[in-house]
Amino acid sequence: MDPQNKVAVITGGASGIGLATAKLLSANGASVVLADVQADLGAGAVHEIEAAGGRSHFVETDVLKAADLQRLMDSTVETFGRVDIVHNNAGINERGDFLQAGADEWQQTLAIDLQAVIRATQIAVVQLRKQGNGGVVINTASMGGIIPMPTSPIYATSKAGVIQLCRSLGYLASEGIRVNAICPSFTDTPMVRAAGEAAIERMAQEVGGILKAEDIAAGVLKLVEDDSRAGAVMRVTVRNGHDFAFERRPR
Ligand SMILES: NC(=O)c1ccc[n+]([C@@H]2O[C@H](COP(=O)([O-])OP(=O)(O)OC[C@H]3O[C@@H](n4cnc5c(N)ncnc54)[C@H](O)[C@@H]3O)[C@@H](O)[C@H]2O)c1
């Protein structure tokens, strides 16, 4: 799909990977709707995108709330007439030590990183079906969903779930609806900055370096443009750039 004159929705769009993706899709001609709990950052991002000549709109959204996700979709269609690209990207890191964490802590991780992505994917597919012109859903998973992540097992479990969700929905390609996952390796965003310099240095050494949010945005753009990919799982790593795990191709 050529993003020119298309409409994209990006959750977690006020920061990091979501913001970089919004800017890149906008630079490639798409109207971009940013959704986030961080309203001030979202408003600033819209301002920045519009100042660069793009079309953008912010909808304050808590992905934990089903009603917010539906309102986001409705508001997108109301503002720009339809939706073509949905990037379910909002996410949080796991907090605390696995063996110490209470149920509410790990449930929060599962709720944002997996359950909200399932719900948002449902809403997106229903809308794309209704429109009847196909479309693409790209869900942000993580390399932590493919390889073990001893420091964040619930996060890794959530992201593995996102990967399997996307792979399992590959069959929607028969309707022109492509659901794909993107799996960033360690990426320099406010989420990882919160861990502090020493942790960043250690992680970067472990995985061979640190990616920029723009590297992930470039992968999302590739997944938008490549009509042959459905149920695909793109990895983004310092060592191999953009490549695919599982190599499932549409039937
Ligand atoms: N940074 C990395 O190393 C890395 C690696 C792999 C995957 N990821 C994934 O990339 C995605 C984006 O993360 P990022 O690194 O850009 O971090 P980030 O913190 O910069 O961006 C995440 C955004 O999600 C928003 N968000 C969190 N909870 C929300 C909620 N309930 N409702 C709406 N918005 C909410 C935050 O406000 C924030 O703007 C996440 O899904 C993350 O798990 C990040």
The ligand as a Gaussian input file, in Angstrom:
#p B3LYP/6-31G(d) Opt

LIG

0 1
 N       12.197000       0.689000      23.221000
 C       12.472000      -0.615000      23.066000
 O       13.610000      -1.090000      23.289000
 C       11.409000      -1.536000      22.567000
 C       11.799000      -2.801000      22.097000
 C       10.821000      -3.686000      21.658000
 C        9.501000      -3.297000      21.656000
 N        9.143000      -2.050000      22.104000
 C        7.726000      -1.705000      22.073000
 O        7.547000      -0.538000      21.303000
 C        6.328000       0.091000      21.702000
 C        6.579000       1.576000      21.858000
 O        7.457000       1.765000      22.957000
 P        8.586000       2.899000      22.995000
 O        9.877000       2.224000      23.204000
 O        8.424000       3.836000      21.842000
 O        8.252000       3.600000      24.400000
 P        7.615000       5.004000      24.753000
 O        7.417000       4.952000      26.222000
 O        8.406000       6.105000      24.165000
 O        6.197000       4.964000      24.013000
 C        5.128000       4.211000      24.489000
 C        3.887000       5.077000      24.432000
 O        2.765000       4.279000      24.824000
 C        1.934000       5.101000      25.612000
 N        1.071000       4.309000      26.476000
 C        1.417000       3.532000      27.536000
 N        0.317000       3.036000      28.120000
 C       -0.746000       3.493000      27.413000
 C       -2.137000       3.327000      27.528000
 N       -2.689000       2.598000      28.530000
 N       -2.943000       3.917000      26.611000
 C       -2.411000       4.665000      25.637000
 N       -1.096000       4.881000      25.469000
 C       -0.278000       4.302000      26.363000
 C        2.902000       5.954000      26.424000
 O        2.251000       7.104000      26.936000
 C        3.958000       6.266000      25.396000
 O        3.684000       7.469000      24.702000
 C        5.870000      -0.630000      22.964000
 O        4.846000      -1.538000      22.638000
 C        7.118000      -1.356000      23.419000
 O        6.828000      -2.500000      24.183000
 C       10.064000      -1.160000      22.550000

